[in-house]
């Protein structure tokens, strides 16, 4: 199985480089034809959130919708898919940053009781514990 880098997913979603976007689309079609899975590491999802927010100024709703669409693609296998599903669910209900939510859900899926943070806003959620 091959893994995907963040820039490949960005090209697919944003299509800011049409040649690269077509290359990604062709690679995805090949994977589909060959019943191949492409792995998406959790760190790529985290970086994807950051890139779409900061470089492309996408709204929270658009980012969540794009990630939900990616989750529906049968050729993509996500690391900690359970954490990603929780992010997609909680991301629409609370205002904590998506990256912070992903960190918390990933930690929880790994058996942690919470995430220690200095972020007072994040600490309002039960998944975080404020370090004083």
KAHUQUI-V966741 format. One record per run of one state. SS is the DSSP state (hx for helix, st for strand, lp for the rest). FROM is the first residue (numbers start at 1). TO is the last residue. If there is no record, write none. Layout:
ss=SS from=FROM to=TO
ss=SS from=FROM to=TO
This chain:
ss=lp from=1 to=1
ss=st from=2 to=3
ss=lp from=4 to=5
ss=hx from=6 to=14
ss=lp from=15 to=17
ss=hx from=18 to=33
ss=lp from=34 to=37
ss=st from=38 to=40
ss=lp from=41 to=41
ss=hx from=42 to=54
ss=lp from=55 to=59
ss=hx from=60 to=71
ss=lp from=72 to=75
ss=st from=76 to=78
ss=lp from=79 to=80
ss=hx from=81 to=90
ss=lp from=91 to=97
ss=hx from=98 to=109
ss=lp from=110 to=114
ss=st from=115 to=117
ss=lp from=118 to=121
ss=hx from=122 to=124
ss=lp from=125 to=127
ss=st from=128 to=130
ss=lp from=131 to=132
